[in-house]
Amino acid sequence: MDKAREDALQALKPDADSSTPLYLQVANKLTSAINSGLWQADEALPSERVLCEVLDISRVTARKAMDILFEQGLIVRRQGSGTYIAPRLVQPLSRLTSFSEEIRSRGFTPTSRWLSRDIGIASQEEVLRLGLSPSASVARLRRLRMADNTVMAIETSILPSRYMPEPTKVGDSLYAWMDAHGASVVRALQHLKAVNASDEMAQLVGLPTGTAMLMITRIGYLESGLPVELTYTYCRNDYYDFVAELRR
């Protein structure tokens, strides 16, 4: 460990004379250090042994503090490897941006793993939400959205096929592709609700079945006012925070 990092860790020592339990002090100080950027996403945290030595705390205190960070979604534990800072996306609800734009703005690298990309006849719900004729065809794109190779969400996007006749040509950013092909989304309506992960969803994101996830339904509109995009996103609640600013 370099001297600067060790000095920063020394500043996290708990106050033995405080009425606050030592493990809570350590957890709070570690949380502040993580949020201030002392460690970056996917960077390994010091081991419990190192924390005990540097902070002069017991192994039980270190473990309880790390358990709190784990429960808050700030860290992830990788068997046989160690404890790492979890990627976390804080997304404002008042600004229309793509996943890729938000991920890059947070210093991560956005990637996708495609699950399917095809053309089919629109379902009744797709017909209603996108204002299509009953026999219209749509492009459906389903993928895992990742930040630095960590799965953040499962996303399915549906667009009228007249705007996207070849869905396999889309790269990591759907909105970048749409901008380049004259179908830019300029306004969107989003609906959020909590859901429980199905067996398939849990397997895709690496969570236990039934884990709470956040489902976002978004309808994107062209400058003309026509709906062009229907997207369902299932977000991991341990990696996502949504922020809305309210004014009176």
HUPE-V213211 format. One record per helix or strand of 3 or more residues. SS is the DSSP state (alpha for helix, beta for strand). FROM is the first residue (numbers start at 1). TO is the last residue. If there is no record, write none. Layout:
ss=SS from=FROM to=TO
ss=SS from=FROM to=TO
This chain:
ss=alpha from=3 to=10
ss=alpha from=22 to=35
ss=alpha from=48 to=55
ss=alpha from=59 to=71
ss=beta from=75 to=78
ss=beta from=82 to=85
ss=beta from=89 to=92
ss=alpha from=99 to=105
ss=beta from=110 to=121
ss=alpha from=124 to=130
ss=beta from=137 to=147
ss=beta from=150 to=160
ss=alpha from=167 to=169
ss=alpha from=174 to=180
ss=beta from=187 to=196
ss=alpha from=199 to=205
ss=beta from=212 to=221
ss=beta from=227 to=236
ss=beta from=240 to=243
